[in-house]
Amino acid sequence: MLKGKRAGRSDDTSIFFNCPFDANYKPIFEALVFAAFDCGYVARCALEIDDGGEVRVEKIIRMIKSCRLGVHDISRTELDPDNHLPRFNMPFELGLFVGAARFGPPAQKRKLCLILDRDRYRFQKFISDIAGQDIYAHGDEPEEAIKSLRKWLSALNGQTTLPGGMSIVKRYRSFRLQLPDILAELEIEPEEATFSDYANFVESWLDDQPRPTR
């Protein structure tokens, strides 16, 4: 459940992030979340859900319904080392999002999505049906992911000018340097910080930063 400042955001400014949540992907995920907030949006993902009494897919559907925008990273296609099978959660949730936009009521038909991968045309080898969608490459680099998200959001914003990609990157670098102090001040161990904690850290930190006059 959203708390604090994020609770008042509209569906139009909510971005559903469908991506891996493992340690290897975490640097990219946290960079994307920061960039979303820095551009004036609110990041949403399955990690914010803590109602153990609800079936997981129903939680995902409810969140997809509440977000007009979606960012879907399909870069993780390797076989799991334990069971030697690929991970299908990201393509499945992408399908739910596209299906909502195609077959849902008028409010859902306004949905737009960005698809991220390591290389821009790699998807053709394993999920060619998404040809024609917005697909950007991040090369497994968090700062490239920031620039990709900013570029996509800028195209959606019309007359609103967003911070430049390198400007967001520089702020993100500063935030990362200060994050250990933020955690220490709140007496939170790094491994204890939840997604909601991180989102609150980002919003509070950005609120305290001087912004260029537009």
BELFEN-V966292 format. One record per residue. RES is the residue in one letter. OMEGA is omega in radians with two decimals (none if undefined). Layout:
res:RES omega:OMEGA
res:RES omega:OMEGA
This chain:
res:M omega:3.12
res:L omega:3.12
res:K omega:3.03
res:G omega:-3.03
res:K omega:-3.07
res:R omega:-3.08
res:A omega:-3.07
res:G omega:-3.11
res:R omega:3.13
res:S omega:3.09
res:D omega:-3.10
res:D omega:-3.13
res:T omega:3.13
res:S omega:3.12
res:I omega:3.06
res:F omega:3.12
res:F omega:3.13
res:N omega:-3.04
res:C omega:3.08
res:P omega:3.12
res:F omega:-3.12
res:D omega:-3.05
res:A omega:-3.10
res:N omega:-3.13
res:Y omega:-3.02
res:K omega:3.12
res:P omega:3.12
res:I omega:-3.13
res:F omega:-3.11
res:E omega:3.07
res:A omega:3.13
res:L omega:3.12
res:V omega:3.10
res:F omega:-3.10
res:A omega:3.13
res:A omega:3.14
res:F omega:-3.13
res:D omega:3.11
res:C omega:3.08
res:G omega:3.13
res:Y omega:3.10
res:V omega:-3.12
res:A omega:3.08
res:R omega:3.06
res:C omega:-3.08
res:A omega:-3.10
res:L omega:-3.12
res:E omega:-3.08
res:I omega:-3.13
res:D omega:3.13
res:D omega:-3.09
res:G omega:-3.11
res:G omega:-3.10
res:E omega:3.11
res:V omega:-3.02
res:R omega:-3.08
res:V omega:3.09
res:E omega:3.06
res:K omega:-3.13
res:I omega:-3.14
res:I omega:3.14
res:R omega:-3.13
res:M omega:3.09
res:I omega:3.14
res:K omega:-3.04
res:S omega:-3.11
res:C omega:3.10
res:R omega:-3.07
res:L omega:3.10
res:G omega:3.04
res:V omega:-3.02
res:H omega:3.14
res:D omega:-3.10
res:I omega:-3.05
res:S omega:-3.06
res:R omega:-3.12
res:T omega:-3.12
res:E omega:3.07
res:L omega:3.07
res:D omega:-3.08
res:P omega:-3.10
res:D omega:-3.08
res:N omega:3.08
res:H omega:3.07
res:L omega:3.11
res:P omega:3.11
res:R omega:-3.04
res:F omega:-3.10
res:N omega:-3.08
res:M omega:3.08
res:P omega:3.13
res:F omega:-3.12
res:E omega:3.02
res:L omega:3.11
res:G omega:3.09
res:L omega:-3.10
res:F omega:3.14
res:V omega:3.12
res:G omega:3.10
res:A omega:3.14
res:A omega:-3.07
res:R omega:-2.99
res:F omega:-3.10
res:G omega:3.09
res:P omega:-3.06
res:P omega:-3.12
res:A omega:-3.14
res:Q omega:-3.12
res:K omega:3.10
res:R omega:-3.08
res:K omega:3.07
res:L omega:-3.13
res:C omega:3.03
res:L omega:3.09
res:I omega:3.13
res:L omega:3.05
res:D omega:3.10
res:R omega:3.12
res:D omega:-2.95
res:R omega:-3.04
res:Y omega:-3.14
res:R omega:-3.10
res:F omega:-3.08
res:Q omega:-3.11
res:K omega:-3.05
res:F omega:3.11
res:I omega:-3.00
res:S omega:-3.12
res:D omega:-3.13
res:I omega:3.07
res:A omega:-3.10
res:G omega:3.06
res:Q omega:3.04
res:D omega:-3.13
res:I omega:-3.12
res:Y omega:-3.14
res:A omega:3.08
res:H omega:3.08
res:G omega:-3.09
res:D omega:-3.14
res:E omega:-3.12
res:P omega:-3.09
res:E omega:3.05
res:E omega:3.08
res:A omega:3.08
res:I omega:-3.11
res:K omega:3.14
res:S omega:3.14
res:L omega:3.14
res:R omega:-3.12
res:K omega:3.14
res:W omega:-3.14
res:L omega:3.13
res:S omega:3.13
res:A omega:-3.13
res:L omega:-2.92
res:N omega:3.11
res:G omega:-3.05
res:Q omega:-3.12
res:T omega:-3.14
res:T omega:3.11
res:L omega:3.04
res:P omega:3.10
res:G omega:-3.11
res:G omega:-3.13
res:M omega:3.08
res:S omega:3.10
res:I omega:3.13
res:V omega:-3.12
res:K omega:3.09
res:R omega:3.14
res:Y omega:3.10
res:R omega:3.13
res:S omega:3.13
res:F omega:-3.12
res:R omega:3.13
res:L omega:-3.10
res:Q omega:-3.07
res:L omega:3.10
res:P omega:3.11
res:D omega:3.10
res:I omega:3.14
res:L omega:-3.12
res:A omega:-3.13
res:E omega:-3.13
res:L omega:-3.13
res:E omega:3.09
res:I omega:3.06
res:E omega:-3.11
res:P omega:-3.09
res:E omega:3.12
res:E omega:-3.06
res:A omega:3.12
res:T omega:3.05
res:F omega:3.14
res:S omega:3.05
res:D omega:-3.08
res:Y omega:3.14
res:A omega:3.10
res:N omega:3.08
res:F omega:-3.09
res:V omega:-3.11
res:E omega:-3.12
res:S omega:-3.13
res:W omega:-3.14
res:L omega:3.12
res:D omega:-3.09
res:D omega:-3.08
res:Q omega:3.03
res:P omega:-3.13
res:R omega:3.09
res:P omega:3.12
res:T omega:-3.12
res:R omega:none
